[in-house]
Amino acid sequence: MNHWLDRIPRTMRDWLSLAAGVCLIALGVSLLPRVLSGAGTVLGILAPFAFGIMLAYVLDIPTRFYAEKLFKGNRTFAIPLSYLTLLGVLVLLGALVVPQLVSSIASFVGKLPAYLQSLYDLLGWVQSEFGINTQTVETLLAGADQDLQKVLSGVAGSAGQVMDMAAGLADRAATVFVGLAVSIYLLADKEGLLRAARLTLRAALPPRAAGSLFSVCTMANRTFSGYIGGQLLDALLVGVETFLLMSLFRLDYAPMLGVLVGVTNIIPVLGPFIGAVPGAVILLLESPLQAIEFVVIIVVVQQIDGNFIAPRILGGATGLPGLGVLLAIIVGGDLFGIPGMILGVPTLAVIVNLIRQMVGAGLSARGIDETLD
């Protein structure tokens, strides 16, 4: 019997069925934007829960550490200690970054006229040395002056947007609060929720399929938790090293740039460059020599981290080659932005591990030795 897709319509019923199928496909395509919009709305509503799940997953790493090392496996006191650790880190980052960030912005805005004057002088020198038309220079300077006035007027007129910003902050605060509550519930009742999930899967799936799914989830959890925990610890060490070296060489904005480099180092491969570029630009406005010293420090820190620290911390958390890591970062970043760049590597590691298992099972079923070419 041929597949129904291979059938040639012959009767009126066949033609009516074909027409109905085409109409259903056309209706589905026309409704696709509304479906996607509705899905986006649902995802927006569920955003606090997604944030709570991610927060609980990350905080489960220090919770397990505290429970094993300090409380003999008891999570009762390990959970609040994890939240206190998170709060302490956020307070410390705020104390280090916010004052220097405000000072840097104020200093930059105050020095904008001086930078513009330097640009005037540079363009005037280029004109006198190379004979560039005066009108061209005046046009460039007038455009630069207009841009400066726009920046300053924008800064001065930003007070009218305070209410909109306050509303946005209130909405984000509500999301954070709900997500925090969700994460506390998930961490506190972790064992009960996992047991309910296991029982549900066993009731819904055949025993073999349920066992396979449990194995996949265990492997994925091991890969993600090992990778995320290692990346966070590595980022902390890189930020501290950068801060200490910048302080040793008496570079400006050491706390703020140390935090910036540490946070961006969570992104593998590209993270050091993402953090180094704005830091170098900020220091370049203060002193070209400081910018050069900062770049040298970043190179030294990344060499030490890449060759000695990161391999010991991350170990074989992913098992991906360098090309696979880069592919995961590019694809994940293109699809989901910064979160995709961070989570793309462990996601690809899980996929590759599953493919390896399937290939191994297929070879074993055919009696082929995996070690043979």
Helices and strands as residue ranges (DSSP letters): G 4-6, H 12-45, H 47-69, H 78-130, H 134-156, G 157-161, H 162-188, H 190-204, H 207-248, H 254-264, H 271-286, H 288-304, I 305-309, H 310-314, H 322-365
